[in-house]
Amino acid sequence: MDANRIETRLIDGKAYARRLTAEIRDGVARLSERTGIVPGLAVVLVGSNPASEVYVRSKITHTEGVGMRSMAHVLPGSTTEAELLALIARLNDDDTVHGILVQLPLPRGIDANTVTGAVHPAKDVDGLSPVNVGRTTLGLPGLVPCTPLGCLLLLRSELGTLKGLHAVVVGKSNLVGRPMAQLLLQEECTVTVCHVATPDVGALACQADILVVATGHKGLVRRDWIKPGATVIDVGITRVTTREGRSRLMGDVVHEEALGRAGRLTPVPGGVGPMTIACLLRNTLTAAERITAMQPAA
């Protein structure tokens, strides 16, 4: 037996998500009872990306499961940027829509930054509009991207205060890496961000009390990248085919090597993914409450 082996606690994202979803369901009921308003989420899908179609169906199911209204807008792959922007403008003006989510990636010829920037900040439940990105950076109230928000909630639940801990974020995407770093800074962590141009990422990663990995490169993080006892949040998810011809999901972390090394670890699947969906619902409820509060009394 390895005397240095650590008992790794697997972070059950499904359990945390169930509890958060129950709170959201109660919040939706209270808002509806108080105001007569049911939060509405519009999901826009352009093209026929199979993975995106699965994600959209899942989001619709979960939205309706907490008592919200779900509105799906499925557009052909031939949709132009102008046509998509026109739909977003209509959704911005629709009082029954409190949250707008444009499923990424978008087909060629449509600029994702232009599209996400066109969503009204008050309805931007993905947290990707320039206004919400700026508010997240400044630590002001706004709508925060769902995946990093879910990661933060898991970390708080597992560790309590994060103040003074060294957090290393591997990946600098606008969707996860950058906002994750900003949220950790607001928790008073010391934050290091690594990316494709960072020399010897492993040497930095193994210093982390909290290691968040969001690169989409399966099996990137090996045992020696992990500080003994560290909390590891694996955001990556890639579908692979085994030698036996079976399909399975893998994260950015080699799960088997992290066991016995990390103090806490999110599995793939069942870790960050369920929290992302739950935080989308939380953002939609938050948006509906804020929009309702700004409306003049009848």
N, C-alpha and C positions, 0 to 999 in steps of 0.2 A: 504493500500500500504506500502511496505517495504521501509522506508526512506533510508536504507543502500544499496538498490539494485542499481547495476551499469548497465549502458547501454552497453551491450556486442556487440562489432563489430565482425561479422563473417568474417574471412579471406577467400576470394574467390580464392582458389587455381586454379580453372579452368580459371578464368580471367587472372591471372598472367601467367599461363602456355600458354594461347593463345597468349599473347603478346611476350613471350619468343620464342615460336615456330615460330611466324612470323619473328622475328629477325634471327632465325636460317635458315629459308627458304631463306631469302635474302642472308645470308652468304654462303649458299650452291651454290646459283646461281652465286654469285661473284667469288667464288673459281673455279667453272666450267668454267666460261667465261674467267677467267685469265689464267688457267692452262690446261683446258680440262679434269680435274680430277673430278669425282663424288665420294663423300665419300661413302664407302661401310661398312655396319655393318653385321657381321656374328653372328647369334644367334644359340647357340647349346643347344638342349634339349635332355636329356637322360631319357628314360622311358615314361610312360603315366600318369603322375600326372595331373589330370583334371585342377587344379588351375594353374599349370605352363603352361599348354597348352593355357589357356585363356590369361595369361600374355604375352606369346610369340606371339600369334596372334595380340594382341594389339600393341606390340612393332613393329611388322612388318608393320602394317597399318600406324602407326605414322611415321615410318622411311621413307616409300615410300611417305607419304603425304608432306614431306619437300623436296622431290626431291633426296633423297639418294637411293643408291642401298641396297636392303635387301637380305641377303642370309641365309636361314634357313637350319640347319643341325639337322634333327630329327633322333635320334639313339634309337634302342631298349633297353629295360631295362636290357637285358643280356649283354650289352656292358661292356667290361672290362676296368679297369683304363688304361692299356697300350694302348688299342685301342683309348680311348678318348684322351690320351696324344699325340698319333700319329696324330690325326685330328688337334689338337691345333698347333702342330709343322708345319703342312701344311698351316694352316691359318696364322701363324706367318710369313711364307715365301711368302705368296701370296700378291703381290703388289696391287691388287684390293681391298684388305681387309684393312680397316683403324681402325676398331674397332671390338673387339671380346667380346662377352658376353656369359658366360656359365650360364644357368638358374639353380638356386639353389632352393630346395635341390637336391642333387644327390642320386642315389640309394645306398643301402648298398654295401660296398666293394670298394667304390670309395672315396678317401680322398679329401675333398673339398679344403683343404689348398694346397695339392700337385697340384691340377688342376688349381686353381687360380694363384698359383705361377709359373705355366708353361706358362701362357699368357704373351707375350712380353709386358713390361711396357708401351711402346709407343702405344700399341693397347688395353690396359687394361681399357676399358671405364667403368667398374664397380669400378675401383679404389681399387681393393683388393689385387693386387700383393704386395709382400714385399717392392719393390722399391717405389711404389706409396704411400703405407702406411707410409713409412719412410719420404717421401717428404712432405706428409700432416702434419706429426708430427713436422717436422722442419720448416714448413711454406714456403717450396720451391715450385716452379711451378711443377705441376704434374696433374694427373687425380684423382679427388676427388670422393668418393662414391656418387651416384646420390641422394639418399634420404637426407642425411645430407646437401648436397649442396643445394637442393631444400628448405629445412628448413631455411638455412642461407639466401637465397635470399628473402624468404618471410619476415623474420625478418628485414632485411635491408630495404625492401620496406615499411614495416609498421612502423618501429621505427626510421629509419635513423641510427644514430650512436648507437652502442651497448656498447660503452666504459663505464666501471664502473658499469654496471648492474650485478646483481647477477643472474647467470643462474644455474638452477638445471636440470641435465639430469638423468632421471630414466631409467636405462637399460644400459648395458655395452657391447652389442654385437659388433663384428667387423664390421658389416654392417652399424649400425646406431650410437649406444651409444658412442663408443670410438672416431670415427672420428668427431662426433658432438661436443664432448667436446674439441677436438683439434681446431676445427674451431672457436668455441666460445672464446677459449683462445687467438687466433690470433686477435679476435675483441676486446681484452682487457676487456673481461668480467671476473668476479670472478666466477669460475666454481666449482660446487659440483657434483660429480657423485655418484648416488645411485644404488644399485643392490640387489639381493636376500638376501645377508648377511648383509645388512645395517639395524641396529635397528631403528625402528620408522621412516620410510621413510617420513611419512606425516609431521612430525615435521620439517624436512628439506625442503620438498617441499613447505610448506606454507611460507617460507622465500624468495621464488624466485620471482624476477621481470620477468624472463623468465623461463617457465617450459616446458621442452621437455620430452615427455613420449613415450618410445618405448620398450614395454615389451611383447606385444601380449596377455596380460591378460585383457580381456574386463571388463570395469567398475571398474578398479582398483582405479582411482583417483576420490574421492568424493569432495563435496563442501569445506569441512574444510581443504583439502590439498592445496587449491588455495588461494594465497594472493590476497586480494581485488585489482582489477585493473591490475593484472598480465597478461602477454601475454602467452597463453597456446598453445603449438604445439603438437597435438595429432597424433602420427605416427602409432599407433596400428590400426589394422583392423581385425575383426573377424566376420565371418558369423554365425548368430544365427537364430533360428526358434522361432517366437513369439507364444503366447498361441493360437492365431487364426490360427496357422499353416503357417504363412507367413515367408518368408526369408528376413532378413535385415542385414545390416552391422553395427557393433558397434566398437567404438574405445576403447582405454584404459581409456578414461575419460568419466564419466557419463555426457553426453552432457547437459541434462536438469538441472543438479545441477550446472554446470559451467556457464550457462546463468545467468546473473545478478550478478555474482561474478568476473569472468574474465573480463579484459578490452578488450582483443582480444582473439579469439578462432578459431582454424581450425576445420571445421566440418568433419565428417566421414559419407559418402564419400564426395569428392569434395574439400578437403583441401590439404594435402601433396601429395596424390597419383598422381594427374595430373602433379605436379612439378617434381616428380621422373622421369616420362617418358620424360618430356621436358629436364631435365638435362642429361638424357642418350643421347638425340639427340645433346645437346650442347657439351658433352664430345666427341661424335663421330666427330663432326665438328672440334673441337679443335685438336683432334688426327690427322685428315686428314690434317689440315693446318700445323701442326708441322712436320708431315712426309714428306709432299710436300716440305716444306722449306729446309729439310735436303737432299733432292734428288739433284744430280748434274744436272746442266742445260744441255739440249740436244745439 
